[in-house]
């Protein structure tokens, strides 16, 4: 075992930021100081129960609230009609910190228009006073930066499963990246999207985000920000806007996750189930985009992985969030806590906005599969780290799949 103690500034993955440029600059400037050690990366998952958020969609753009949920909403004083008309903007403590199973996400038609999408930012922030330094696990040397490469458009052909996850937080319009994944309960007809836990829930000091929607193949033609200024919805969302009617992340993320990842980073993953904003004849998300990525919950240890490809829509400088990028690198190991699973880490210059984007590894059988997602990275960019998927991740995935198995 070889131990090294590198110091580096870390900020939680690549998701939304506040819309104000000044506030965004503050968010980028602050960071979490993290010190780790290197050794082997044997993973031991703590199989805690997961937490979920649901609301039933009809698939025709109309929302159907189950009677039991209506009762809970009434207990919280939430009126669905008022919610859709702007009451969701009231982020009081009771709403923001309410129990996970009381989260709702009613479809608000037309809310995510092209302008709102363009101005959504990464939700991740740095934190100055949350030092988790110390000898807490195994970490390989910091990888050399790998320059992110623009994916050739149309994205529907080059990376059909990739897209953007949009949502609202107390700080404004936010964005992450996501991946359409297979659903064992609905082969060939999946409505599941994989992303980061911090893209659906704020962690230990917050609650579920709101107005969550997925846009597959966002800006499919790869147009520049200037060209998109006058673009209509079909150009930025060629396969429609798909609203989350269920979301689930790990209980570890909810209990331990923080604005800079914190001890919850090894469990920073989530699965959302989506329904189309507009009726589409019952076509699933997988059918609409033409594919879905399988998920490998038994991915090989780092020494046996030749390379991993991470995809995402980075929006912090020098990127603008409008184009899809990828990084390919041989992974190393990063440990936040000795008792938690070791994370994958790769060199990559993608910045905020790429949070939740899928990490794909091609196995010995020659077939690609999702093995992780972007979770954390340094403020200055250069590398990214993602959780290594295991029993807890599979529990999150299976629970969402089973919830909709009979529908």
N, C-alpha and C positions, 0 to 999 in steps of 0.2 A: 504494500500500500504506500503510495506517495502522496504526501500532503503539501498543498500549496495554499497560500492565503491571499488571493487577489482582492483588491478593493475596487469597487466600481459603483457608479450611480445607476440605479434601476428605477424604471417607472413601469407601472402595470401596462400590459399589452397595448394594442393598437386599436382603440375604439373611439368613442365620441369625446369631444371637447366643447367648451362653451363657445358660443357664436362670436362673441366680442373678440377682436384681434388682441386687444390689450390683455384681457383675461386669459386668452390662449397663451400669450407670451409668459404670463405668470405661471400657468400650468406647466409649461415646458421647462421653465427655469428651475423649479423646485424638484427635488429628487429624494429617493430613499437610499441611504448608504447600506450596502450589503457586503458582508465578508463571508466567504465559504471556504471549505477545504475539499480536497480531491481524494477519492478512493474508488471502490467499485460502486455499481449502481443497482444493487438488488432491490427490487420494489416489494414493499409489503403494504397492501391496501387495507385501510380501515373501513370495512364495509358498513358504514353508517347509512341510515335511511336517507332518501332524497326528499326534497321539497318540491312542490309543483304549483303551477298556476294554470287555471283553466277557465274557458268560457266556450260554450258550444256555438259553432257556426253552422249554417245550413248549406254552405257551398254556393249560394246564389247571391252573396253579398249582404244578406240579411242576418241579423244576429238573433239567436235564440238563447235566452237566459234560463237555465234550469230552475225549477221552483226552489230547491234548497239554496241555490246561490242568490236568488232574488231575496230570500229571507235574510241571508247574511248581509247582503248589500243594504237592505232596509235597516238592519240593526246598526250599520255604520252610517246611516243617514245618507246613503248614496242613491240618487235618482238617476236612472239610466238616461232619460231624455236630457236632463241637465248636464250629465256627464258628457254626452256627445256635443252639447252646445258650449262646452268650455269649462265645465266644473272640474275636469281632469287636471286643470292647471293648478288647482289648490293642493299644494304639497304640504299640508299640515302634518304634524308628527303622527297623529293617529292613523292617517291614511298611509303615510310613507313607511311607518314601522308596523303596520297591521300584520296579522298572521298571514303566512305565505299562501294558505289555501283560500284567502279572501281576495287575492289578486284578480282583477278582471281586465279584459282587453277588447271592449266592444269595437266593432268596425265603424270608423268614421269615414264615410265615402269622400274621396277627393282630398283628404287631409294631406297625404304625401304627394304634393304636386312637385313638378320639376324644380321650382325655386326652393322649396323647403328641403328637398333632397340635397341640392347643391350646398346649402348652408348648414347641413348637419355636421357635427364635429365629433372627435374622439372623446369618450367619457373618461379616459384615464387621466390621472393626475399624479404628480410627484408629491411626496410628503417629506418634510424636513425632520419631523420629530418622531419617526417610527423606525428606530434603529433596531434591526434584527440581526446585527452582526454577531459573530462568534463561531466557534467550532461546531457546526450543526449538521454536517453531512459530507458528501463526496462531490467534488467538483473538478472537472478537467480544466486545463488552461483555456483562457478566453480565446474563442476562435477569431481568425482573421476576418475582417468584413468581406462580405460577398455582395457585389453590386446587384441590386434588384433589376431584373430585366422586364421590359414591357411585354405583355402577352399580345400576340398578334391577333387583331380582330378579324372576323367577328368572334367574340368570346363564346358564343353559342357553339362554335365549332372547336375552338382551341381549349376551352375550359367550361364545358356546359354546366357543370355542377356548381360553379362559383356565383356569388352574388353579394348584395349588401343587405345588412340588417339595420333598419331604421327604428328609432324609438325616442321617447321624450323622458327627460329627467328634470329635477328641480332647476338645473342650470341651462336647459334649453334643448334644442334638437340635437340628437346624437346619432352616431353611425358606427357600425362594426362590419366585419366581413363574415360570410357564412358559406356553408357547403350543403348542397342537397345530398342526403344520404339514403341508402336503401332502407326499406321498412319490411322486416320479416313477416309482418302480418298482412302486408299488401304488396307482394312481389310485382315489380314492374309498375306499381302505382303508388309510389311513396309520396307523402306530404310532410316528410321530416327534414329539418334543417339543423345542422350541427354548427355550434358557435361557442364562444367563451362564456363562462359563468358570469363574468363581470359585464357582459353585454345584455344580460337579462335581469340581474339582481345586483344591488350595490354592495352586498356583503354585510359584515357585522354591524355597520352603522347606518344601514338604510334598508330599503325594501325593493319590491319589484318595480321595474320601469314600466312605462305606459305607451300606448299607441304603437305597439311593436309590429313591424311589418317587414317582409323579405322581398327584395327585388332581384330576381335571377337575371344574370347577364346584364347587369346595369351598364348603360352606355355601350351596348353591344357592338356598335360600329367603331368604338374607340375614338370618338370625336374629342377635340380639345375643349378646355373650359370656355374659351371664347366662342366656339361653335355651338356650345350647349346653352349659351345665354338665351337664345330664342327657341330652344328645342321644346317640342311638345312631349307629353307623357309617353307616347308610343316610342319615341326615340331613346328616352332614358330608361323606360320600363317596357321593353318589347314583349315580354311574356307576362305582363301584368304585375299588380301589387298583391301580395299574399299576406294576409293578416294572421298573426299568431292566435290560435284559439286554445293553445296549451303551451306551457313552458315548464321545464324542469331542470334544475341544477343540483349539485351535490349539497348535502347538509354541511359538509366541511367548508364549502365556499361561503355559505350563508353565515356560519358561525365564526369563521376565521378570516374571510376575505376582506381586503382593505383597498384603499384608493391606489396603493402602489403594489398590489398583489398580496403582500403579507404572507402569513403561513398558509393561506388558502390556495396559493398559486398551483401546487401540484394537483389540485382538484378543480381547477378553473375551466370547467367545460359545461356545456348545456345543450339540450335538445329542445327545439320548438316544433310544434305541429301547426301547420298553416292551412288556411282556407282562402280561396280567391275573393278579392274585394267585389268583383263583378262576376255574375254567373258565366260559366264557361262550358256548360253542357256536361258537367261532372268529370271533366278531365283532371287528372292529378297533376301535381307539380312535376313529378318525374316524367310524365307523359308530355307535359308542356315543353320542358327543356330538352327532352330527349335522352335523359340519363340520370343516374344517381350513383354515388360512390359507396362501395362497401366499407364497413368499419372493422378494423382488426384490433380486437381487445387482447390479443396475445402477440403483439409485435415483438420482434427479437430485441435482445439487449443491444446497447450501443455498439459494442465491438463487432457485431454481426450485421450491422446496417451499413450498406455502402453509401447511400445517399438518401436524403429526404428533400422533397420539393414543397415549399410553403407558398401559398397564394394569398393575395389580399389587395385591398384598395387603399393604399397609404394616402393620408391627406395632409399630414404635417409637412412643412417644408423639408426638402425641395419638391415634394409632390403636392397635388391639389385634390386628390380624392376622386378624380373622374376616370382614372384609368386603372386597369388590372395589371398587377405585377407579380413576379415569381422570383424566388431565390432557391437555388439548389446547392446543397452542401452535405458533406459527411457529418453527422451529428456528434456532439460530445455530451458530457453529463453536467447537470447543475442540480445541486441539492440545497433546498431551503431549510429543511429540518431533517435530522438523521432518521427519524421514525417515519417520515413520509416518502412516497415514491420519488425516485430520482427523475428529474425532468430532462427531456431532450433539449439540446441547445445547438443552434447553427449560426454561422456567420450570415448576416443579411442587413442591408441598409434600409429596408422598409421602415416606415415611421408610423405614428398614430393613425388609426383608421384601418390598419391591417389586423387588429384584434379579432380573434375568433376565426380567422381564415384557416382553411384546412391544410394539414401537413400530410402529404401522401408519400408512401413508400411502396416500391415495387418489390414484391416478394419473390421467393425462389421459383414460384410458378409463373412468373412473368406478368402477374396481374396486379394493378395498383390498388391500394386500399388506404383509407384515412387512418392514421395512427396517432394524430395529435392535432392541436390547434394553437395559434399564436396566443400567448398569455402575457409574458413580460419581456422587457428589453430595456436597454439603457436610454437615458434621455437623449444622448447624442447619437443614437442608433449605432449600427455596427453588428449587433447580434440580436437574436430572438430566442426565447425559450418557451416550450410548450409542455403540458402534462403528458406523461406516458400513460396511455389508457389501460385500465385494468378492471377489476371487479366492480368498483364504485361507478366508473363510467358506464359499464355494461348495465348496471342496475338503473341508471338514469335513462339510458337508451331503451331498455326493455320496458320500463314502466310507461313511457309515452307510447310506444308501439302497442302494448297490450290495452292501453286506455281506449284506443280507437280500433281495436282488432275486429269488433263486430259491426263497424259502421261502413 
